[in-house]
Amino acid sequence: MRRRGPTGGVLGEGCVVTEEPILKLERLQKVFGGKIHAVDGVDLEVRKRETLALVGESGCGKSTVARLALRLTAPTAGTIAFEGRDITKLPQWKLKSIRRRLQFVFQDPYSSLDPRVTAGASITEPMFVHGLVGFGAKRKAKAGELMEKVGLSARHVDQWPRQFSGGQRQRLGIIRAFSVEPHLIVADEPVSALDVSVRSQVINLLQDLQETVGTAYLFISHDMATVKHIADRVAVMYLGRIMETAPKETFFSAPHHPYSQALLSAVPSSHPRRKRQRVVLPGDPPSPAKTPSGCRFHPRCPMAVDRCRNEVPELRAIGKDHQVACHFAAPNPLNVNELLPAGSTATA
Ligand code: SF4
């Protein structure tokens, strides 16, 4: 049986992750005030219907990547392509046509809804703007329908945002984004402001809606437990650059970059007999206004040598779908054949 999305449209055959990128960032750069390199040469792609988690300590540039991907801020250099179209320099009036397919959910459920607009009017606003719902009673009925999809009562369409709890407000923000059946949602720490008790409900809601609509996520988070639950692939960011990208299973079982290893060492192992050795990094991340030479992780890296201070490591493939920016990252011996042209095999 064919499924229907929040607006009632017939959807495709469920949620199948494909290789095709829906969002492609190339050599993306954002410099604030002429010297703060918040994002510094980021290459990243999100594929159709997948969840790519972007992780890293606070201040590493994750949220700036989110704002750039949404074109809420203009890049200093590099390109942003959405569904194969270069949108880097598209004027705002032309961006309107893609806004329906590119939505967002932000961290703070308290600020994502206008306090002067009722819940029902707020969640149907994107549909109204794109001509998908009419006026008056029709719009109100649609609002009630949407609220029920996220477990809220349709009787509350006329309530003000302040009359809902934090978790309920985030549900409203999520269904507002999903109402127009977007192809990509940029979600910046969407559950980190919520109580632990409602966090898993909201994550499940995000997954259920993704399954129904087939939306891809660029999911920004610093919480590894959430990432492990929701991601298909993981990208690690440090001081404005991508350090590693890998499928979730590879990332959590065999992270290659020393920074990824340190991040994961802080996460308790779910296996009772497999205890992780905690890697404590010295100091705090340096200021993006004063990035270190060579590998920008070198002042904190336990494996750094002279070469690391002088030479920038490029992000390079070390396995299927696995890229690392470290001079010493070697292909996993089990995966070496994945890097060779089709039909050939590695010999000893
Ligand atoms: Fe550490 Fe050097 Fe690798 Fe950077 S390039 S992560 S400093 S070993």
Residues whose N, C-alpha, C, O or C-beta is under 5 A from the ligand:
A	BS01	SF4	P258 C295 F297 H298 C301 M303 A304 V305 C308 P313 A325 C326 H327 F328
